[in-house]
Amino acid sequence: MGVFKVRVKLKGADREVERDLIVDNGSTLTWINKDILQSLGAKPKRRKKFILITGEKVERDIGEITIEIDGEEATIPVVFALENDKEILGNTALEILGYEIDPIEKKLKKIEAILTLLSQ
């Protein structure tokens, strides 16, 4: 799949910021620069270890921020990325906001939520 970016709105309590994030279906979580997250009032809640595509192991803080894409808004878990980390829109955010990747058009496509009920 080719790389593409999508513009998102990050929302804090009293301000918001727009960012262009790389769409990466290989990343579980969304990575946003820690200075941006802190300026919006986001606070780390825990730390997590990650293995980067290069094989390098790193540890980063995890928190939450409200993200909006094309009018769809939700609170998303995010990684507090360091200066040299890429800013990435990961799978968790895509699923929570109701999008999938269209690899041909290189854009996000809105999907309907699916609920599967078992027969009783």
C-alpha positions as a Python dict, from the first residue, in 0.01 Angstrom:
ca = {
    (1, 'M'): (0, 0, 0),
    (2, 'G'): (131, 345, -85),
    (3, 'V'): (184, 598, 189),
    (4, 'F'): (-58, 887, 220),
    (5, 'K'): (-152, 1148, 477),
    (6, 'V'): (-482, 1264, 615),
    (7, 'R'): (-562, 1593, 789),
    (8, 'V'): (-702, 1551, 1140),
    (9, 'K'): (-819, 1794, 1402),
    (10, 'L'): (-682, 1737, 1753),
    (11, 'K'): (-902, 1887, 2023),
    (12, 'G'): (-815, 1997, 2373),
    (13, 'A'): (-1038, 2158, 2632),
    (14, 'D'): (-995, 2511, 2499),
    (15, 'R'): (-809, 2486, 2168),
    (16, 'E'): (-761, 2266, 1865),
    (17, 'V'): (-482, 2199, 1618),
    (18, 'E'): (-485, 2051, 1268),
    (19, 'R'): (-213, 1803, 1172),
    (20, 'D'): (-134, 1589, 868),
    (21, 'L'): (-79, 1230, 985),
    (22, 'I'): (65, 938, 792),
    (23, 'V'): (-198, 664, 760),
    (24, 'D'): (-35, 340, 874),
    (25, 'N'): (-235, 18, 901),
    (26, 'G'): (79, -146, 1043),
    (27, 'S'): (55, 68, 1356),
    (28, 'T'): (-194, -19, 1627),
    (29, 'L'): (-187, 322, 1795),
    (30, 'T'): (-177, 681, 1676),
    (31, 'W'): (148, 872, 1732),
    (32, 'I'): (136, 1251, 1791),
    (33, 'N'): (421, 1481, 1892),
    (34, 'K'): (427, 1503, 2271),
    (35, 'D'): (462, 1884, 2270),
    (36, 'I'): (141, 1916, 2065),
    (37, 'L'): (-45, 1675, 2295),
    (38, 'Q'): (75, 1856, 2607),
    (39, 'S'): (-23, 2196, 2461),
    (40, 'L'): (-377, 2059, 2422),
    (41, 'G'): (-385, 1942, 2784),
    (42, 'A'): (-335, 1568, 2722),
    (43, 'K'): (-158, 1387, 3004),
    (44, 'P'): (30, 1057, 2997),
    (45, 'K'): (-160, 778, 3174),
    (46, 'R'): (90, 491, 3134),
    (47, 'R'): (401, 378, 2948),
    (48, 'K'): (423, 108, 2684),
    (49, 'K'): (705, -69, 2500),
    (50, 'F'): (705, -76, 2119),
    (51, 'I'): (910, -251, 1855),
    (52, 'L'): (971, -23, 1558),
    (53, 'I'): (984, -145, 1198),
    (54, 'T'): (1364, -120, 1224),
    (55, 'G'): (1359, -371, 1511),
    (56, 'E'): (1452, -101, 1764),
    (57, 'K'): (1272, -126, 2099),
    (58, 'V'): (1145, 199, 2251),
    (59, 'E'): (924, 303, 2539),
    (60, 'R'): (672, 587, 2514),
    (61, 'D'): (394, 746, 2720),
    (62, 'I'): (31, 675, 2627),
    (63, 'G'): (-265, 909, 2682),
    (64, 'E'): (-587, 1017, 2511),
    (65, 'I'): (-695, 1303, 2286),
    (66, 'T'): (-1009, 1385, 2090),
    (67, 'I'): (-954, 1346, 1716),
    (68, 'E'): (-1187, 1460, 1438),
    (69, 'I'): (-1178, 1350, 1075),
    (70, 'D'): (-1440, 1487, 834),
    (71, 'G'): (-1688, 1557, 1113),
    (72, 'E'): (-1640, 1222, 1289),
    (73, 'E'): (-1504, 1277, 1641),
    (74, 'A'): (-1392, 1042, 1920),
    (75, 'T'): (-1150, 1012, 2208),
    (76, 'I'): (-853, 807, 2087),
    (77, 'P'): (-557, 649, 2269),
    (78, 'V'): (-235, 814, 2150),
    (79, 'V'): (139, 772, 2188),
    (80, 'F'): (335, 1077, 2303),
    (81, 'A'): (582, 1077, 2013),
    (82, 'L'): (931, 1220, 2050),
    (83, 'E'): (1082, 1475, 1812),
    (84, 'N'): (1225, 1218, 1567),
    (85, 'D'): (917, 990, 1571),
    (86, 'K'): (676, 1006, 1277),
    (87, 'E'): (320, 1125, 1341),
    (88, 'I'): (94, 835, 1248),
    (89, 'L'): (-279, 762, 1236),
    (90, 'G'): (-305, 400, 1351),
    (91, 'N'): (-562, 122, 1329),
    (92, 'T'): (-728, 185, 1665),
    (93, 'A'): (-823, 540, 1564),
    (94, 'L'): (-947, 423, 1224),
    (95, 'E'): (-1171, 159, 1384),
    (96, 'I'): (-1305, 389, 1656),
    (97, 'L'): (-1384, 666, 1405),
    (98, 'G'): (-1533, 420, 1153),
    (99, 'Y'): (-1288, 436, 864),
    (100, 'E'): (-1098, 189, 652),
    (101, 'I'): (-811, 245, 413),
    (102, 'D'): (-878, 252, 39),
    (103, 'P'): (-533, 152, -95),
    (104, 'I'): (-626, 219, -459),
    (105, 'E'): (-751, 575, -410),
    (106, 'K'): (-508, 636, -120),
    (107, 'K'): (-775, 782, 105),
    (108, 'L'): (-995, 689, 398),
    (109, 'K'): (-1338, 541, 335),
    (110, 'K'): (-1625, 561, 584),
    (111, 'I'): (-1763, 224, 691),
    (112, 'E'): (-2073, 121, 877),
    (113, 'A'): (-2040, -36, 1219),
    (114, 'I'): (-2116, -407, 1228),
    (115, 'L'): (-2285, -581, 1517),
    (116, 'T'): (-2300, -957, 1519),
    (117, 'L'): (-2555, -1118, 1749),
    (118, 'L'): (-2557, -1485, 1824),
    (119, 'S'): (-2888, -1674, 1800),
    (120, 'Q'): (-3037, -1771, 2130),
}
